């Protein structure tokens, strides 16, 4: 037999084998995912039953997707994620191929994998302490560049929500979206009655069904991992997926986002916050919000174009916003990545600008205990007190649910004290807030310390702020900048002290703002010199 025929036959056999292995992986993987999801049931959080699909979708007549929908979605996800699985061995052994092939494959799979994977990718982009920086850079596009849906779908969804033809409500409506996220996309339009230019946020078609199915599948997969791999139980995967699914269900209801916007506007409505804007909702339905069009660009896009003084102002004001939400309101923007922070480039002056907060679908309402425990941790960083930091960290969960107890807690405390003796000496010593928090999180992982969802939100937002400061004002020390307010926060541990804290907060905050302004003016004068 000719040699070329043997080679051809060998190649055909190899390709056939690869195709069969791929098909087997897809079929077996999808069947396994579906079976796990059906057996595990709905995700359930502490004190909350599984999500009711009709309530989550905003349609009382909606019915839950069945097993057929679960199986179809399992097949789609398995096919989408197959390139990532196939390239994993290559990524383990070659750093160049990891950068050239594996990371782009991960980013592509997450961007086209539906809202749950897109949202997970957005969260991952803010965690360079957990994921490689190259991958985080690729995933940052998910903040504003998620695939959009078509114009006919937008028109149909809007007309269904407002109950009349689109151009009876709007005199102009841009067919191309300004931005597209994991849950919805934003269009610019003009109201027919008033002539006001507005932003129209339109939920992607079938996003609720996809979120529902994806969280059911994720819950099933985490149930299987915890059932068959006991070593992974310390990660509390089922609990985290349940919390994630409840948060996503709330974010997908745009009428709930409108309520969050109103509450945040009320919290930042005084004259002291005239340079911080929140869009005002004008019309809201589960699938559509019409809100004021806020001029600006995301910080991620304009950070390289800002002057040194304005960049410092963004960091100072961003810190002020975070501290007010934490110290006074106990109502946090839970998705505070750079894509949701805008700078109004038309209002930039020598030493400042205006900040715009958008996308309040994800929020966190803190209990007093959550507020005080987190503030206690940050104060401990300020005082360089590792023992107190460990004490507060061990309370970052519901009472009685901490898995790290006894000897584990003692070992954790010793390690935190050792860490602080090396890298955290407190206020005025140049302590790198982000470095310390990332090192503490590594100890949390090693010692299997339980952390609840709201605490994780606070930590992630703090790391986002730290990343923003590192990009825009690396010379500014976040810990030293908020020292007066952190010292004041110790009053909030009892009702009388909390009352005094609320009364003194404006005065102490004004002193901080004045100090930040003097810092920026000195920087501005040094540029002119």
N, C-alpha and C positions, 0 to 999 in steps of 0.2 A: 504494500500500500504506500503511495507517495507520502513523503514526509509532511508536505503542506496539508494534506488531508488529515493526518494525525493531529497536527497543531490546531487545525480548524475545529476538529471534533472535540479536542480538549478544551478549547475556548468556549465552544457551545455548551459543553457539559458544566464548565465552571459558571457561566452566566446563568444557566438553568438552575444550578444549585443556589446561586445567590438570590435569584427571583423567588425560588421556593422558600428559602430561609426568610426572606423579607415578608412574603405572604403569611408564612406561619407566625412570624413575630407580630404582624398586624392583627391577624385573626385571634390568636391566643391572647395577645395583650388586651384587645378590646373586649373580648368575652370575660377575661379576668376582672378588668375594671368595672364592667357592668355588674357582674355577679357580686363584687365587693360592695358596690354602691347600693344595690337592692338589699343585701343582707344587713348592712350597717345602719340603714335608715337615715333620717334627717340629722343634720348637724345640730347639736344642742349645747348651749353655753350654760355657765353657772347661773341658775335662777331664771333661765329663759328657755321656753320650749322651742322646738324646731320652727323654722320660718314658715309662715303661712303664705303660699304662693300668691293667692288672690290679694292679700294685704300688701305684699311686697311689690306686686305689679301695679297696684292702684286700680285694678279692674275686678270688681266683686264677682263677675261671671267667669273669670279666668280659671282654667283647669290645669292641674299639674301635668307636666310632660310625663309620658309613660315609659315603659321599658324599651319600646322601640326607639324612642328619641334618645334615651341613654345609650343604646347600642350604636346608633348612627353617630352620635357625638364621640363615643369612644373610638370608633373607627377613624373619624376625622383627626382626633387628637393624636392617635397612635401614628398615623401617616405623617402628620405635621412634625412630631417629635422624633421620628425615625432617623433623619439625618444627624440629629444631635447624638442619639444613642450610637449610631454607626461610627461617628467621628470621635467618640469618647476615648477609645484606645489610642488613637493617633495623638490626641491632646495630652495624654498622660506622658508620652515619651518624647515629644518634639515641641519645644516652645515656639519655634517659627511657624509650624503648621497650626499650632493652637491659636496664634494671633491671626494667621491668614485665613484659616478655614473654620475652626471650631467656634470662636467667639462670634463671627458673623452669622454662622448657622444658628447659634443660640438666639441672637438678636432677631433674626428673621422668623424663627419659630415662635418666639414670644409675641412679636408684632402681628403675626397672622394667626395666632392661636385663640383669639377670642378675648373678651373683656377681662376674665379672671387672670389669664396669663399676662395680658398687657399690664394690668394693675400690679401684678407681682413684679413684672419687669421694671415698672416705674419705681417701685419701692426699692428694688435691688440697686437701681442706679444711684440711690442716695446712700448706699452702704459700702464705700470703698474699704471699710474695716473688715468686711466679710467677703467681698468679691474682688477679683483683680481689677485694677484701675482701667485697663484697656477695655474690659467688658463693660464697666460702668459708663465709660465714655460713649460706647455704642448704644447702650440702653437709654442714655439721656434723651435721644430722639423720641422715645415713647412718651415724653411729657407733652409734646405738641405735634408729633408727626405720626400718629396712629392712622392706619388706612380709614378713609372716609366713606360714607354711603352716598348713593346717587341723588341727583336733584329730584327726580320723580318721587323717591321715597321721602325726602325732606318735605316736599309739597303735600303729600298725602298725610304724613304724621301731623304737620301743622294744621291742616284743614280739619282733621279729625279732632284735634285738641281744642281749637277755637270755635268749631261748630259752624263755620261759614267759609266761602271761597277765600283763598289766601289774599287776593288783591282787593278784597273788600276791607280787609283789616290793615294791610300794608300798601303803600303807594309804590314802594320799591323794595326788592328783596334780592340780595346777591346770591347767585346760584353756586358760586364757589365758596366753600367754607373758609373762614379766617384761620381756624385751627380745628384739629380733631383729636379727641382723647379716647380713652378706653370705653367710656360710657356714652358720650355724646359729642357732637360737633357744634361749632358756633358760626353763625352767619350774621352778616350786617344787613339791617333793613331800616325802612323809614315808616313810621306810623302814619296812616292816612289821616286820622283825626287831628293830630297836633303837628305833624311834620318833623317830629323828633327822631333823630337817628338812634337806633337801639341795637342791642345784641340779642340774637335769638338762639338759644341753646336747644338743640333738638337731639333727643335720645336716639341712638342707633336702633334700627329695626331688630326685633327679636332679641334684644340684649338681655331682657329679663329671663327669657327662656334659657339662653346660653349661660347666664350667670347661675341660674338655678341648677342646670344640669352639671356645669363644671364644678360647683361646690359640692354637689352630691357625689360626683366621681372622686374629687379630692378627699372628701370625707371617707369614702369607701377605701381608697388607697391607703390613707393614714391609719384606718382601722386595721387593715391587713398588716401594715408594717409593725404596728404596736402589738398585734396578736402573735405574729410569727417571728418578730425580731425584738425580744424583750429589752435588749440593750438600748433600743431607741426610745423607750417609754419616757425617759427623763426629758425628752424634747417636748412632750405634751403636744404632739402633732394634731391630735383630734381636737383638743381645746383651741389651738391656734387657728385651725381651719374653721371651726364653728364661729369664733370671734370675727374672722376675716369675712365669712359669708354674711353675718349680720351687718357688718359695716358696709359691705358692697351692696346689700339689699337697700340700705338706707341711702346710699349714694345714687342708686339708680332711680330713686323717686325724686324727680326734679322739683315737685311741689314741696317736699321736705327740705331740699336745698334752699328754696326760696324762704322758708321759715328761718333757716339758719342765717341767711343773709340779713334778714330783718333784725334778728337778735344781735348779730355782730355789729350792724350799723348803730344800734342803740348803745352798745358798749363803747363804741368809738365816736359817739356823736358830739362830744364836747369840743369847745374851741381849741383845747390843747392838742387835739388830734386832727386839726383841719388839714394837715399834710398827709393824712392816711385816709384813703377812700375805699369804700366797699360798694359794689354795684347795687342799685336799688331795683328790686323786682317790681315789674308793672303788670305782669300776668303770669300765672303759674298753673300748670297741669302736670300730672305724673310724667308725661313725655316731653313737655315743652316749657321753657321759661323765656319770657320776654323781659329784658332788664336794660337799665341804662348802659350805654356804650361808653366804657371807660378808656380814655386814650392812654396808650402806653405800650411798652414792649417788655417781654419777660427778661428778667435779670440775666438769665443764661445767655441771651442773644446780645445784650448791650454791654456786658461787664468789661469787655476790652476797649469800649469807646468812652467810658466814664473817666472824668478827671479824678485825680487822687482825692480831692476834697469831697466830691460827690460820692465816690465809692465809699469813703469813710462814713458819710452821712447815711448811706443805705444800710451799712452794718449797724451803726448806732441806733437808727430808727427801727430796724428789724429786731434788734435786741429789746428795745423799749416795748414793741408790740408783743413780743413773746412774754416778757415779764409781766405786762398788764394782764394778758390772758391767764397767766399762771397765778399771780399774786392776788388779783382783784376779782376777775370774772369767773374763774374756774370753768371757762368755756373755751376750748382750744381748737384752733384750725388744725386738723389731724393729717393734713396732706400738704405740708408747708415746704415743698420742694421749690427750686428756683423757677420752674415753669409756672407756678401759681403766685409768684411775686412779680409785679410789674413796676417799672419806673416810668412815670409820665415824662417823656423826653421833651415835651413842650413847656414844662414848668421848671426846667433845670436852671439854677442860678449858681453863683460862685461857690456857696458852701452848703447847698442842699437841693432838694427836688420834691417830688410827691410820690408816695408809695401807694400801690393799689393791690389789695388782696382779692383774689378770684378763686372760684371753684371751692365752695364750702359744702360740697356733698359729704365729705368725711369730717366729722367733728368728734370731740371727746368732752364729755361732761365729767368733771372731777369731783369726787367726794372730798370732804375735808381731810380725811386720813390720807388719801392719795396725794393731795396738795402738800400736806405737811411732811409726808415721808420723802417725797421727791425734793422739796426744798431743804429738808434735813440733809439729804445726800449732797446737794450742791454746796450748802454751808460747810459741810465736813470737808469738801474739797478746798473751800476757801480758808479753812483753819488748818489744813494739812492733818486732819484727824482720821486716820485709817480705821480705828476701832468704831467710831461713830458712823463712818461711811458703811462699813460692813453691817452694823446694826440696822441701819435704815434699809439697805439693800435686801436683807432677809425678810423685810416686811413689804416688799414689792409684790404682794399677792393677797388673795382673800384670806382672812384669818383661818388658820387650821389647814391650809392647803400647801404650805411650804414643805417641800421634800427634803431640803437640806437642813437637817436638825442634828443636835447632839455633837458628836465628834466631827461630823461633816461641817457644821456651822463654825466650830472652833478652828478647824483647819482653814476654812474660807477666811475667817477673820484674821488669822495669822498672816495669810498670803496678802490680804489687802493692806495690812499694816506694813508689811515688808515692801510692797509696791509703793506706798505713799512715802516711805522713808527714802526711796530712790528718786521718784519723779514728781512728787506733789508736796511741796513745802508750804503752800498756802498763799494768801494774798501778798502781793508785792514781791514775789520771788520769781516771776516769769513762768509760772506753771502753765503748761500747754493743756488747756481744758480737753480738747479732742483726744490728745494722746492718752491722758489719764482715763477718760471714759472708755476708750477702746480697750485699754489694758484691763480695766475693771470688767468689761463685758467678756473678755477672754477668761477671766477667773470665774465669772458667773457660769460660763459654758463648761469649764473644766469641773467645777464643783456641783453642777446640775442644780443651780439655784433657780427656783420658780419665779417667773416674772409675768404679771398679768398684762392684759392688752393695753390699758390706759397708761401704765408705766412705760411700756415699750414705745407708745406714741410720744410720750414726753422725751424719752431718750433720743429717738430718731429725729424729732424736731430740733432738739438741742444740737445734735450732730450736723443736721442740715445748716443750722445757723453757724456752727463752727466752720463748716466747709465754705460757706459764703464769706466769712471773715478771712479765711485763709486765702481765698481768691482775690478779694477786693481790698482788704486792709490787713495784711499779714503782721504789721507792726502793732496792731491793737490787741490787747489782752482781754478776752471776754470775761474772765473771772474777776479781774481787777475792776473792769468797767461797771460791773453790777454789784460791787462790794457793799455800798451803802444800803441798797434795797435788800440784799441777802441778809445783812445783819438785822434789818428791820423785820424781816419775815419771821424771825424767831418769836415775835409777839403773837403770831396767829395760832398758837397751840391751845388756846382756850377762847371761849366766846368773847370775854371782855378784851383780851389781847387782839383778837381778830377785828373787833370794832375800832380799836385804836389804830391798828394797821391800815384799815381802809381810810381813816381820817388823815393819817400822816403820809400815806402813799403819795398824794399829789405834790406835797412839799418836797419830800425826799427825791421823787422822780424829777422835779424841776431842777434841783441841785445837780443831779446826774446829767440832765439835758444841757445845763449851762456849762458843766465841765467838758462835755463832748463838743459843744460849740466852740469853746476856747481852743480845744485841741485842733479842730478843723481850721479855725482862723489862723492858728500858728502855721499849720501846714500850707495854707493858701499864701500867707506872707512869705514863707520860705520859697515857694514857687516863683513869686514875683521878684524876689531878691536876686 
